[in-house]
Amino acid sequence: MGDLRITARKGESIDQLIRRFRKRCEREGLVREYKRHQYYEKPSEKQRREERKSKSRQRKLELERTGKIPMPPMGRR
């Protein structure tokens, strides 16, 4: 994440400028990063979260490769 600068375009309203700023922040991942750092996360929790994310990513790639469609989980309603 680098320097985040938004300059007003000619004839652009403040609302449009703020909207562009918010979208840029989302694309850069600033909001997600901020929310993740609001509370302390133990190293073991961080490792567990990253492992779950990796397994999910691997499962998704395997399903795409084999062409199988995942079934929705059958849980309580």
mmCIF file of the N, C-alpha and C atoms, coordinates in Angstrom:
data_MODEL
# 
_entry.id   MODEL 
# 
loop_
_atom_site.group_PDB 
_atom_site.id 
_atom_site.type_symbol 
_atom_site.label_atom_id 
_atom_site.label_alt_id 
_atom_site.label_comp_id 
_atom_site.label_asym_id 
_atom_site.label_entity_id 
_atom_site.label_seq_id 
_atom_site.pdbx_PDB_ins_code 
_atom_site.Cartn_x 
_atom_site.Cartn_y 
_atom_site.Cartn_z 
_atom_site.occupancy 
_atom_site.B_iso_or_equiv 
_atom_site.pdbx_formal_charge 
_atom_site.auth_seq_id 
_atom_site.auth_comp_id 
_atom_site.auth_asym_id 
_atom_site.auth_atom_id 
_atom_site.pdbx_PDB_model_num 
ATOM 1   N N  . MET A 1 1  ? 0.844   -1.168  0.000   1.00 0.00 ? 1  MET A N  1 
ATOM 2   C CA . MET A 1 1  ? 0.000   0.000   0.000   1.00 0.00 ? 1  MET A CA 1 
ATOM 3   C C  . MET A 1 1  ? 0.891   1.232   0.000   1.00 0.00 ? 1  MET A C  1 
ATOM 4   N N  . GLY A 1 2  ? 0.683   2.013   -0.981  1.00 0.00 ? 2  GLY A N  1 
ATOM 5   C CA . GLY A 1 2  ? 1.506   3.191   -1.116  1.00 0.00 ? 2  GLY A CA 1 
ATOM 6   C C  . GLY A 1 2  ? 0.788   4.440   -0.663  1.00 0.00 ? 2  GLY A C  1 
ATOM 7   N N  . ASP A 1 3  ? 1.221   5.518   -1.239  1.00 0.00 ? 3  ASP A N  1 
ATOM 8   C CA . ASP A 1 3  ? 0.659   6.815   -0.918  1.00 0.00 ? 3  ASP A CA 1 
ATOM 9   C C  . ASP A 1 3  ? -0.708  6.933   -1.582  1.00 0.00 ? 3  ASP A C  1 
ATOM 10  N N  . LEU A 1 4  ? -1.712  7.293   -0.821  1.00 0.00 ? 4  LEU A N  1 
ATOM 11  C CA . LEU A 1 4  ? -3.077  7.377   -1.343  1.00 0.00 ? 4  LEU A CA 1 
ATOM 12  C C  . LEU A 1 4  ? -3.464  8.843   -1.470  1.00 0.00 ? 4  LEU A C  1 
ATOM 13  N N  . ARG A 1 5  ? -3.487  9.330   -2.705  1.00 0.00 ? 5  ARG A N  1 
ATOM 14  C CA . ARG A 1 5  ? -3.846  10.725  -2.947  1.00 0.00 ? 5  ARG A CA 1 
ATOM 15  C C  . ARG A 1 5  ? -4.974  10.787  -3.967  1.00 0.00 ? 5  ARG A C  1 
ATOM 16  N N  . ILE A 1 6  ? -5.944  11.619  -3.674  1.00 0.00 ? 6  ILE A N  1 
ATOM 17  C CA . ILE A 1 6  ? -7.056  11.853  -4.582  1.00 0.00 ? 6  ILE A CA 1 
ATOM 18  C C  . ILE A 1 6  ? -7.126  13.354  -4.817  1.00 0.00 ? 6  ILE A C  1 
ATOM 19  N N  . THR A 1 7  ? -7.048  13.753  -6.076  1.00 0.00 ? 7  THR A N  1 
ATOM 20  C CA . THR A 1 7  ? -7.157  15.178  -6.383  1.00 0.00 ? 7  THR A CA 1 
ATOM 21  C C  . THR A 1 7  ? -8.502  15.415  -7.070  1.00 0.00 ? 7  THR A C  1 
ATOM 22  N N  . ALA A 1 8  ? -9.086  16.549  -6.761  1.00 0.00 ? 8  ALA A N  1 
ATOM 23  C CA . ALA A 1 8  ? -10.398 16.877  -7.318  1.00 0.00 ? 8  ALA A CA 1 
ATOM 24  C C  . ALA A 1 8  ? -10.264 17.170  -8.809  1.00 0.00 ? 8  ALA A C  1 
ATOM 25  N N  . ARG A 1 9  ? -11.198 16.618  -9.568  1.00 0.00 ? 9  ARG A N  1 
ATOM 26  C CA . ARG A 1 9  ? -11.242 16.882  -11.001 1.00 0.00 ? 9  ARG A CA 1 
ATOM 27  C C  . ARG A 1 9  ? -12.039 18.157  -11.239 1.00 0.00 ? 9  ARG A C  1 
ATOM 28  N N  . LYS A 1 10 ? -11.841 18.730  -12.387 1.00 0.00 ? 10 LYS A N  1 
ATOM 29  C CA . LYS A 1 10 ? -12.548 19.963  -12.719 1.00 0.00 ? 10 LYS A CA 1 
ATOM 30  C C  . LYS A 1 10 ? -14.047 19.710  -12.761 1.00 0.00 ? 10 LYS A C  1 
ATOM 31  N N  . GLY A 1 11 ? -14.813 20.461  -11.984 1.00 0.00 ? 11 GLY A N  1 
ATOM 32  C CA . GLY A 1 11 ? -16.264 20.336  -11.962 1.00 0.00 ? 11 GLY A CA 1 
ATOM 33  C C  . GLY A 1 11 ? -16.770 19.165  -11.131 1.00 0.00 ? 11 GLY A C  1 
ATOM 34  N N  . GLU A 1 12 ? -15.901 18.505  -10.367 1.00 0.00 ? 12 GLU A N  1 
ATOM 35  C CA . GLU A 1 12 ? -16.304 17.353  -9.566  1.00 0.00 ? 12 GLU A CA 1 
ATOM 36  C C  . GLU A 1 12 ? -16.832 17.822  -8.209  1.00 0.00 ? 12 GLU A C  1 
ATOM 37  N N  . SER A 1 13 ? -17.963 17.267  -7.798  1.00 0.00 ? 13 SER A N  1 
ATOM 38  C CA . SER A 1 13 ? -18.529 17.650  -6.509  1.00 0.00 ? 13 SER A CA 1 
ATOM 39  C C  . SER A 1 13 ? -17.791 16.926  -5.380  1.00 0.00 ? 13 SER A C  1 
ATOM 40  N N  . ILE A 1 14 ? -18.003 17.420  -4.172  1.00 0.00 ? 14 ILE A N  1 
ATOM 41  C CA . ILE A 1 14 ? -17.381 16.807  -2.993  1.00 0.00 ? 14 ILE A CA 1 
ATOM 42  C C  . ILE A 1 14 ? -17.876 15.375  -2.817  1.00 0.00 ? 14 ILE A C  1 
ATOM 43  N N  . ASP A 1 15 ? -19.168 15.138  -3.075  1.00 0.00 ? 15 ASP A N  1 
ATOM 44  C CA . ASP A 1 15 ? -19.726 13.782  -2.944  1.00 0.00 ? 15 ASP A CA 1 
ATOM 45  C C  . ASP A 1 15 ? -19.035 12.808  -3.892  1.00 0.00 ? 15 ASP A C  1 
ATOM 46  N N  . GLN A 1 16 ? -18.804 13.226  -5.126  1.00 0.00 ? 16 GLN A N  1 
ATOM 47  C CA . GLN A 1 16 ? -18.123 12.371  -6.088  1.00 0.00 ? 16 GLN A CA 1 
ATOM 48  C C  . GLN A 1 16 ? -16.682 12.103  -5.659  1.00 0.00 ? 16 GLN A C  1 
ATOM 49  N N  . LEU A 1 17 ? -16.029 13.118  -5.130  1.00 0.00 ? 17 LEU A N  1 
ATOM 50  C CA . LEU A 1 17 ? -14.646 12.981  -4.668  1.00 0.00 ? 17 LEU A CA 1 
ATOM 51  C C  . LEU A 1 17 ? -14.565 11.997  -3.507  1.00 0.00 ? 17 LEU A C  1 
ATOM 52  N N  . ILE A 1 18 ? -15.499 12.102  -2.566  1.00 0.00 ? 18 ILE A N  1 
ATOM 53  C CA . ILE A 1 18 ? -15.531 11.184  -1.424  1.00 0.00 ? 18 ILE A CA 1 
ATOM 54  C C  . ILE A 1 18 ? -15.816 9.762   -1.894  1.00 0.00 ? 18 ILE A C  1 
ATOM 55  N N  . ARG A 1 19 ? -16.717 9.602   -2.852  1.00 0.00 ? 19 ARG A N  1 
ATOM 56  C CA . ARG A 1 19 ? -17.033 8.278   -3.388  1.00 0.00 ? 19 ARG A CA 1 
ATOM 57  C C  . ARG A 1 19 ? -15.796 7.649   -4.027  1.00 0.00 ? 19 ARG A C  1 
ATOM 58  N N  . ARG A 1 20 ? -15.048 8.443   -4.812  1.00 0.00 ? 20 ARG A N  1 
ATOM 59  C CA . ARG A 1 20 ? -13.819 7.921   -5.419  1.00 0.00 ? 20 ARG A CA 1 
ATOM 60  C C  . ARG A 1 20 ? -12.801 7.534   -4.353  1.00 0.00 ? 20 ARG A C  1 
ATOM 61  N N  . PHE A 1 21 ? -12.697 8.341   -3.294  1.00 0.00 ? 21 PHE A N  1 
ATOM 62  C CA . PHE A 1 21 ? -11.765 8.049   -2.206  1.00 0.00 ? 21 PHE A CA 1 
ATOM 63  C C  . PHE A 1 21 ? -12.122 6.733   -1.515  1.00 0.00 ? 21 PHE A C  1 
ATOM 64  N N  . ARG A 1 22 ? -13.408 6.538   -1.218  1.00 0.00 ? 22 ARG A N  1 
ATOM 65  C CA . ARG A 1 22 ? -13.847 5.295   -0.564  1.00 0.00 ? 22 ARG A CA 1 
ATOM 66  C C  . ARG A 1 22 ? -13.547 4.077   -1.428  1.00 0.00 ? 22 ARG A C  1 
ATOM 67  N N  . LYS A 1 23 ? -13.833 4.181   -2.725  1.00 0.00 ? 23 LYS A N  1 
ATOM 68  C CA . LYS A 1 23 ? -13.574 3.061   -3.628  1.00 0.00 ? 23 LYS A CA 1 
ATOM 69  C C  . LYS A 1 23 ? -12.086 2.752   -3.693  1.00 0.00 ? 23 LYS A C  1 
ATOM 70  N N  . ARG A 1 24 ? -11.257 3.769   -3.716  1.00 0.00 ? 24 ARG A N  1 
ATOM 71  C CA . ARG A 1 24 ? -9.807  3.566   -3.755  1.00 0.00 ? 24 ARG A CA 1 
ATOM 72  C C  . ARG A 1 24 ? -9.336  2.889   -2.475  1.00 0.00 ? 24 ARG A C  1 
ATOM 73  N N  . CYS A 1 25 ? -9.898  3.309   -1.326  1.00 0.00 ? 25 CYS A N  1 
ATOM 74  C CA . CYS A 1 25 ? -9.540  2.681   -0.048  1.00 0.00 ? 25 CYS A CA 1 
ATOM 75  C C  . CYS A 1 25 ? -9.924  1.209   -0.044  1.00 0.00 ? 25 CYS A C  1 
ATOM 76  N N  . GLU A 1 26 ? -11.083 0.881   -0.574  1.00 0.00 ? 26 GLU A N  1 
ATOM 77  C CA . GLU A 1 26 ? -11.518 -0.517  -0.645  1.00 0.00 ? 26 GLU A CA 1 
ATOM 78  C C  . GLU A 1 26 ? -10.590 -1.329  -1.527  1.00 0.00 ? 26 GLU A C  1 
ATOM 79  N N  . ARG A 1 27 ? -10.248 -0.782  -2.689  1.00 0.00 ? 27 ARG A N  1 
ATOM 80  C CA . ARG A 1 27 ? -9.357  -1.505  -3.605  1.00 0.00 ? 27 ARG A CA 1 
ATOM 81  C C  . ARG A 1 27 ? -7.982  -1.736  -2.989  1.00 0.00 ? 27 ARG A C  1 
ATOM 82  N N  . GLU A 1 28 ? -7.488  -0.770  -2.241  1.00 0.00 ? 28 GLU A N  1 
ATOM 83  C CA . GLU A 1 28 ? -6.172  -0.879  -1.615  1.00 0.00 ? 28 GLU A CA 1 
ATOM 84  C C  . GLU A 1 28 ? -6.205  -1.797  -0.395  1.00 0.00 ? 28 GLU A C  1 
ATOM 85  N N  . GLY A 1 29 ? -7.414  -2.087  0.119   1.00 0.00 ? 29 GLY A N  1 
ATOM 86  C CA . GLY A 1 29 ? -7.532  -2.968  1.270   1.00 0.00 ? 29 GLY A CA 1 
ATOM 87  C C  . GLY A 1 29 ? -7.328  -2.261  2.595   1.00 0.00 ? 29 GLY A C  1 
ATOM 88  N N  . LEU A 1 30 ? -7.441  -0.952  2.617   1.00 0.00 ? 30 LEU A N  1 
ATOM 89  C CA . LEU A 1 30 ? -7.213  -0.186  3.842   1.00 0.00 ? 30 LEU A CA 1 
ATOM 90  C C  . LEU A 1 30 ? -8.270  -0.462  4.897   1.00 0.00 ? 30 LEU A C  1 
ATOM 91  N N  . VAL A 1 31 ? -9.520  -0.587  4.476   1.00 0.00 ? 31 VAL A N  1 
ATOM 92  C CA . VAL A 1 31 ? -10.607 -0.804  5.426   1.00 0.00 ? 31 VAL A CA 1 
ATOM 93  C C  . VAL A 1 31 ? -10.441 -2.161  6.097   1.00 0.00 ? 31 VAL A C  1 
ATOM 94  N N  . ARG A 1 32 ? -10.147 -3.190  5.283   1.00 0.00 ? 32 ARG A N  1 
ATOM 95  C CA . ARG A 1 32 ? -9.955  -4.539  5.818   1.00 0.00 ? 32 ARG A CA 1 
ATOM 96  C C  . ARG A 1 32 ? -8.762  -4.564  6.780   1.00 0.00 ? 32 ARG A C  1 
ATOM 97  N N  . GLU A 1 33 ? -7.689  -3.898  6.397   1.00 0.00 ? 33 GLU A N  1 
ATOM 98  C CA . GLU A 1 33 ? -6.490  -3.843  7.241   1.00 0.00 ? 33 GLU A CA 1 
ATOM 99  C C  . GLU A 1 33 ? -6.792  -3.130  8.558   1.00 0.00 ? 33 GLU A C  1 
ATOM 100 N N  . TYR A 1 34 ? -7.520  -2.035  8.497   1.00 0.00 ? 34 TYR A N  1 
ATOM 101 C CA . TYR A 1 34 ? -7.863  -1.293  9.696   1.00 0.00 ? 34 TYR A CA 1 
ATOM 102 C C  . TYR A 1 34 ? -8.693  -2.147  10.649  1.00 0.00 ? 34 TYR A C  1 
ATOM 103 N N  . LYS A 1 35 ? -9.718  -2.821  10.098  1.00 0.00 ? 35 LYS A N  1 
ATOM 104 C CA . LYS A 1 35 ? -10.587 -3.639  10.939  1.00 0.00 ? 35 LYS A CA 1 
ATOM 105 C C  . LYS A 1 35 ? -9.815  -4.796  11.567  1.00 0.00 ? 35 LYS A C  1 
ATOM 106 N N  . ARG A 1 36 ? -8.861  -5.364  10.819  1.00 0.00 ? 36 ARG A N  1 
ATOM 107 C CA . ARG A 1 36 ? -8.093  -6.479  11.359  1.00 0.00 ? 36 ARG A CA 1 
ATOM 108 C C  . ARG A 1 36 ? -7.170  -6.034  12.489  1.00 0.00 ? 36 ARG A C  1 
ATOM 109 N N  . HIS A 1 37 ? -6.736  -4.780  12.458  1.00 0.00 ? 37 HIS A N  1 
ATOM 110 C CA . HIS A 1 37 ? -5.834  -4.279  13.493  1.00 0.00 ? 37 HIS A CA 1 
ATOM 111 C C  . HIS A 1 37 ? -6.554  -3.584  14.643  1.00 0.00 ? 37 HIS A C  1 
ATOM 112 N N  . GLN A 1 38 ? -7.878  -3.583  14.637  1.00 0.00 ? 38 GLN A N  1 
ATOM 113 C CA . GLN A 1 38 ? -8.602  -2.956  15.740  1.00 0.00 ? 38 GLN A CA 1 
ATOM 114 C C  . GLN A 1 38 ? -8.377  -3.708  17.038  1.00 0.00 ? 38 GLN A C  1 
ATOM 115 N N  . TYR A 1 39 ? -8.242  -5.033  16.935  1.00 0.00 ? 39 TYR A N  1 
ATOM 116 C CA . TYR A 1 39 ? -8.040  -5.861  18.118  1.00 0.00 ? 39 TYR A CA 1 
ATOM 117 C C  . TYR A 1 39 ? -6.787  -6.687  17.930  1.00 0.00 ? 39 TYR A C  1 
ATOM 118 N N  . TYR A 1 40 ? -6.139  -7.018  19.036  1.00 0.00 ? 40 TYR A N  1 
ATOM 119 C CA . TYR A 1 40 ? -4.936  -7.837  18.975  1.00 0.00 ? 40 TYR A CA 1 
ATOM 120 C C  . TYR A 1 40 ? -5.307  -9.258  18.559  1.00 0.00 ? 40 TYR A C  1 
ATOM 121 N N  . GLU A 1 41 ? -4.520  -9.813  17.673  1.00 0.00 ? 41 GLU A N  1 
ATOM 122 C CA . GLU A 1 41 ? -4.721  -11.186 17.239  1.00 0.00 ? 41 GLU A CA 1 
ATOM 123 C C  . GLU A 1 41 ? -3.466  -11.983 17.614  1.00 0.00 ? 41 GLU A C  1 
ATOM 124 N N  . LYS A 1 42 ? -3.669  -13.014 18.418  1.00 0.00 ? 42 LYS A N  1 
ATOM 125 C CA . LYS A 1 42 ? -2.541  -13.825 18.840  1.00 0.00 ? 42 LYS A CA 1 
ATOM 126 C C  . LYS A 1 42 ? -1.902  -14.487 17.616  1.00 0.00 ? 42 LYS A C  1 
ATOM 127 N N  . PRO A 1 43 ? -0.590  -14.699 17.666  1.00 0.00 ? 43 PRO A N  1 
ATOM 128 C CA . PRO A 1 43 ? 0.075   -15.341 16.528  1.00 0.00 ? 43 PRO A CA 1 
ATOM 129 C C  . PRO A 1 43 ? -0.533  -16.696 16.163  1.00 0.00 ? 43 PRO A C  1 
ATOM 130 N N  . SER A 1 44 ? -0.963  -17.473 17.169  1.00 0.00 ? 44 SER A N  1 
ATOM 131 C CA . SER A 1 44 ? -1.565  -18.782 16.873  1.00 0.00 ? 44 SER A CA 1 
ATOM 132 C C  . SER A 1 44 ? -2.902  -18.602 16.150  1.00 0.00 ? 44 SER A C  1 
ATOM 133 N N  . GLU A 1 45 ? -3.665  -17.578 16.515  1.00 0.00 ? 45 GLU A N  1 
ATOM 134 C CA . GLU A 1 45 ? -4.937  -17.312 15.839  1.00 0.00 ? 45 GLU A CA 1 
ATOM 135 C C  . GLU A 1 45 ? -4.702  -16.855 14.403  1.00 0.00 ? 45 GLU A C  1 
ATOM 136 N N  . LYS A 1 46 ? -3.673  -16.041 14.218  1.00 0.00 ? 46 LYS A N  1 
ATOM 137 C CA . LYS A 1 46 ? -3.336  -15.566 12.875  1.00 0.00 ? 46 LYS A CA 1 
ATOM 138 C C  . LYS A 1 46 ? -2.925  -16.741 11.991  1.00 0.00 ? 46 LYS A C  1 
ATOM 139 N N  . GLN A 1 47 ? -2.117  -17.638 12.536  1.00 0.00 ? 47 GLN A N  1 
ATOM 140 C CA . GLN A 1 47 ? -1.678  -18.810 11.788  1.00 0.00 ? 47 GLN A CA 1 
ATOM 141 C C  . GLN A 1 47 ? -2.869  -19.698 11.427  1.00 0.00 ? 47 GLN A C  1 
ATOM 142 N N  . ARG A 1 48 ? -3.768  -19.900 12.390  1.00 0.00 ? 48 ARG A N  1 
ATOM 143 C CA . ARG A 1 48 ? -4.960  -20.714 12.149  1.00 0.00 ? 48 ARG A CA 1 
ATOM 144 C C  . ARG A 1 48 ? -5.836  -20.086 11.067  1.00 0.00 ? 48 ARG A C  1 
ATOM 145 N N  . ARG A 1 49 ? -5.996  -18.758 11.110  1.00 0.00 ? 49 ARG A N  1 
ATOM 146 C CA . ARG A 1 49 ? -6.800  -18.060 10.106  1.00 0.00 ? 49 ARG A CA 1 
ATOM 147 C C  . ARG A 1 49 ? -6.179  -18.207 8.718   1.00 0.00 ? 49 ARG A C  1 
ATOM 148 N N  . GLU A 1 50 ? -4.867  -18.050 8.632   1.00 0.00 ? 50 GLU A N  1 
ATOM 149 C CA . GLU A 1 50 ? -4.193  -18.169 7.346   1.00 0.00 ? 50 GLU A CA 1 
ATOM 150 C C  . GLU A 1 50 ? -4.254  -19.597 6.810   1.00 0.00 ? 50 GLU A C  1 
ATOM 151 N N  . GLU A 1 51 ? -4.153  -20.595 7.697   1.00 0.00 ? 51 GLU A N  1 
ATOM 152 C CA . GLU A 1 51 ? -4.261  -21.989 7.265   1.00 0.00 ? 51 GLU A CA 1 
ATOM 153 C C  . GLU A 1 51 ? -5.659  -22.280 6.722   1.00 0.00 ? 51 GLU A C  1 
ATOM 154 N N  . ARG A 1 52 ? -6.694  -21.790 7.419   1.00 0.00 ? 52 ARG A N  1 
ATOM 155 C CA . ARG A 1 52 ? -8.069  -21.980 6.936   1.00 0.00 ? 52 ARG A CA 1 
ATOM 156 C C  . ARG A 1 52 ? -8.255  -21.331 5.569   1.00 0.00 ? 52 ARG A C  1 
ATOM 157 N N  . LYS A 1 53 ? -7.706  -20.130 5.418   1.00 0.00 ? 53 LYS A N  1 
ATOM 158 C CA . LYS A 1 53 ? -7.814  -19.411 4.159   1.00 0.00 ? 53 LYS A CA 1 
ATOM 159 C C  . LYS A 1 53 ? -7.122  -20.194 3.036   1.00 0.00 ? 53 LYS A C  1 
ATOM 160 N N  . SER A 1 54 ? -5.957  -20.743 3.337   1.00 0.00 ? 54 SER A N  1 
ATOM 161 C CA . SER A 1 54 ? -5.206  -21.522 2.358   1.00 0.00 ? 54 SER A CA 1 
ATOM 162 C C  . SER A 1 54 ? -5.962  -22.785 1.960   1.00 0.00 ? 54 SER A C  1 
ATOM 163 N N  . LYS A 1 55 ? -6.512  -23.506 2.960   1.00 0.00 ? 55 LYS A N  1 
ATOM 164 C CA . LYS A 1 55 ? -7.271  -24.722 2.662   1.00 0.00 ? 55 LYS A CA 1 
ATOM 165 C C  . LYS A 1 55 ? -8.490  -24.408 1.808   1.00 0.00 ? 55 LYS A C  1 
ATOM 166 N N  . SER A 1 56 ? -9.162  -23.309 2.112   1.00 0.00 ? 56 SER A N  1 
ATOM 167 C CA . SER A 1 56 ? -10.332 -22.901 1.351   1.00 0.00 ? 56 SER A CA 1 
ATOM 168 C C  . SER A 1 56 ? -9.940  -22.595 -0.096  1.00 0.00 ? 56 SER A C  1 
ATOM 169 N N  . ARG A 1 57 ? -8.834  -21.901 -0.263  1.00 0.00 ? 57 ARG A N  1 
ATOM 170 C CA . ARG A 1 57 ? -8.357  -21.552 -1.592  1.00 0.00 ? 57 ARG A CA 1 
ATOM 171 C C  . ARG A 1 57 ? -7.996  -22.821 -2.381  1.00 0.00 ? 57 ARG A C  1 
ATOM 172 N N  . GLN A 1 58 ? -7.315  -23.777 -1.716  1.00 0.00 ? 58 GLN A N  1 
ATOM 173 C CA . GLN A 1 58 ? -6.953  -25.035 -2.367  1.00 0.00 ? 58 GLN A CA 1 
ATOM 174 C C  . GLN A 1 58 ? -8.200  -25.830 -2.766  1.00 0.00 ? 58 GLN A C  1 
ATOM 175 N N  . ARG A 1 59 ? -9.203  -25.882 -1.869  1.00 0.00 ? 59 ARG A N  1 
ATOM 176 C CA . ARG A 1 59 ? -10.445 -26.589 -2.151  1.00 0.00 ? 59 ARG A CA 1 
ATOM 177 C C  . ARG A 1 59 ? -11.149 -25.979 -3.366  1.00 0.00 ? 59 ARG A C  1 
ATOM 178 N N  . LYS A 1 60 ? -11.171 -24.655 -3.410  1.00 0.00 ? 60 LYS A N  1 
ATOM 179 C CA . LYS A 1 60 ? -11.819 -23.966 -4.521  1.00 0.00 ? 60 LYS A CA 1 
ATOM 180 C C  . LYS A 1 60 ? -11.104 -24.260 -5.837  1.00 0.00 ? 60 LYS A C  1 
ATOM 181 N N  . LEU A 1 61 ? -9.773  -24.238 -5.834  1.00 0.00 ? 61 LEU A N  1 
ATOM 182 C CA . LEU A 1 61 ? -9.015  -24.544 -7.042  1.00 0.00 ? 61 LEU A CA 1 
ATOM 183 C C  . LEU A 1 61 ? -9.253  -25.977 -7.498  1.00 0.00 ? 61 LEU A C  1 
ATOM 184 N N  . GLU A 1 62 ? -9.309  -26.901 -6.548  1.00 0.00 ? 62 GLU A N  1 
ATOM 185 C CA . GLU A 1 62 ? -9.552  -28.312 -6.875  1.00 0.00 ? 62 GLU A CA 1 
ATOM 186 C C  . GLU A 1 62 ? -10.939 -28.483 -7.499  1.00 0.00 ? 62 GLU A C  1 
ATOM 187 N N  . LEU A 1 63 ? -11.941 -27.815 -6.942  1.00 0.00 ? 63 LEU A N  1 
ATOM 188 C CA . LEU A 1 63 ? -13.298 -27.916 -7.489  1.00 0.00 ? 63 LEU A CA 1 
ATOM 189 C C  . LEU A 1 63 ? -13.366 -27.324 -8.897  1.00 0.00 ? 63 LEU A C  1 
ATOM 190 N N  . GLU A 1 64 ? -12.663 -26.224 -9.116  1.00 0.00 ? 64 GLU A N  1 
ATOM 191 C CA . GLU A 1 64 ? -12.656 -25.613 -10.444 1.00 0.00 ? 64 GLU A CA 1 
ATOM 192 C C  . GLU A 1 64 ? -11.949 -26.526 -11.445 1.00 0.00 ? 64 GLU A C  1 
ATOM 193 N N  . ARG A 1 65 ? -10.879 -27.171 -10.982 1.00 0.00 ? 65 ARG A N  1 
ATOM 194 C CA . ARG A 1 65 ? -10.097 -28.035 -11.865 1.00 0.00 ? 65 ARG A CA 1 
ATOM 195 C C  . ARG A 1 65 ? -10.888 -29.280 -12.258 1.00 0.00 ? 65 ARG A C  1 
ATOM 196 N N  . THR A 1 66 ? -11.612 -29.861 -11.310 1.00 0.00 ? 66 THR A N  1 
ATOM 197 C CA . THR A 1 66 ? -12.365 -31.083 -11.591 1.00 0.00 ? 66 THR A CA 1 
ATOM 198 C C  . THR A 1 66 ? -13.735 -30.797 -12.202 1.00 0.00 ? 66 THR A C  1 
ATOM 199 N N  . GLY A 1 67 ? -14.196 -29.557 -12.101 1.00 0.00 ? 67 GLY A N  1 
ATOM 200 C CA . GLY A 1 67 ? -15.492 -29.197 -12.672 1.00 0.00 ? 67 GLY A CA 1 
ATOM 201 C C  . GLY A 1 67 ? -16.666 -29.579 -11.808 1.00 0.00 ? 67 GLY A C  1 
ATOM 202 N N  . LYS A 1 68 ? -16.421 -29.964 -10.567 1.00 0.00 ? 68 LYS A N  1 
ATOM 203 C CA . LYS A 1 68 ? -17.518 -30.335 -9.669  1.00 0.00 ? 68 LYS A CA 1 
ATOM 204 C C  . LYS A 1 68 ? -18.133 -29.078 -9.065  1.00 0.00 ? 68 LYS A C  1 
ATOM 205 N N  . ILE A 1 69 ? -19.418 -29.128 -8.853  1.00 0.00 ? 69 ILE A N  1 
ATOM 206 C CA . ILE A 1 69 ? -20.133 -28.002 -8.249  1.00 0.00 ? 69 ILE A CA 1 
ATOM 207 C C  . ILE A 1 69 ? -20.325 -28.312 -6.771  1.00 0.00 ? 69 ILE A C  1 
ATOM 208 N N  . PRO A 1 70 ? -19.857 -27.440 -5.873  1.00 0.00 ? 70 PRO A N  1 
ATOM 209 C CA . PRO A 1 70 ? -20.018 -27.711 -4.441  1.00 0.00 ? 70 PRO A CA 1 
ATOM 210 C C  . PRO A 1 70 ? -21.476 -27.605 -4.011  1.00 0.00 ? 70 PRO A C  1 
ATOM 211 N N  . MET A 1 71 ? -21.881 -28.475 -3.127  1.00 0.00 ? 71 MET A N  1 
ATOM 212 C CA . MET A 1 71 ? -23.230 -28.443 -2.577  1.00 0.00 ? 71 MET A CA 1 
ATOM 213 C C  . MET A 1 71 ? -23.267 -27.462 -1.412  1.00 0.00 ? 71 MET A C  1 
ATOM 214 N N  . PRO A 1 72 ? -24.376 -26.732 -1.242  1.00 0.00 ? 72 PRO A N  1 
ATOM 215 C CA . PRO A 1 72 ? -24.466 -25.816 -0.090  1.00 0.00 ? 72 PRO A CA 1 
ATOM 216 C C  . PRO A 1 72 ? -24.521 -26.618 1.204   1.00 0.00 ? 72 PRO A C  1 
ATOM 217 N N  . PRO A 1 73 ? -23.968 -26.081 2.277   1.00 0.00 ? 73 PRO A N  1 
ATOM 218 C CA . PRO A 1 73 ? -23.980 -26.810 3.549   1.00 0.00 ? 73 PRO A CA 1 
ATOM 219 C C  . PRO A 1 73 ? -25.399 -27.024 4.050   1.00 0.00 ? 73 PRO A C  1 
ATOM 220 N N  . MET A 1 74 ? -25.643 -28.189 4.631   1.00 0.00 ? 74 MET A N  1 
ATOM 221 C CA . MET A 1 74 ? -26.954 -28.524 5.164   1.00 0.00 ? 74 MET A CA 1 
ATOM 222 C C  . MET A 1 74 ? -26.927 -28.278 6.660   1.00 0.00 ? 74 MET A C  1 
ATOM 223 N N  . GLY A 1 75 ? -27.305 -27.108 7.070   1.00 0.00 ? 75 GLY A N  1 
ATOM 224 C CA . GLY A 1 75 ? -27.264 -26.759 8.493   1.00 0.00 ? 75 GLY A CA 1 
ATOM 225 C C  . GLY A 1 75 ? -28.646 -26.467 9.031   1.00 0.00 ? 75 GLY A C  1 
ATOM 226 N N  . ARG A 1 76 ? -28.662 -25.983 10.243  1.00 0.00 ? 76 ARG A N  1 
ATOM 227 C CA . ARG A 1 76 ? -29.937 -25.592 10.861  1.00 0.00 ? 76 ARG A CA 1 
ATOM 228 C C  . ARG A 1 76 ? -30.470 -24.346 10.200  1.00 0.00 ? 76 ARG A C  1 
ATOM 229 N N  . ARG A 1 77 ? -31.769 -24.208 10.263  1.00 0.00 ? 77 ARG A N  1 
ATOM 230 C CA . ARG A 1 77 ? -32.392 -23.008 9.703   1.00 0.00 ? 77 ARG A CA 1 
ATOM 231 C C  . ARG A 1 77 ? -33.018 -22.189 10.761  1.00 0.00 ? 77 ARG A C  1 
# 
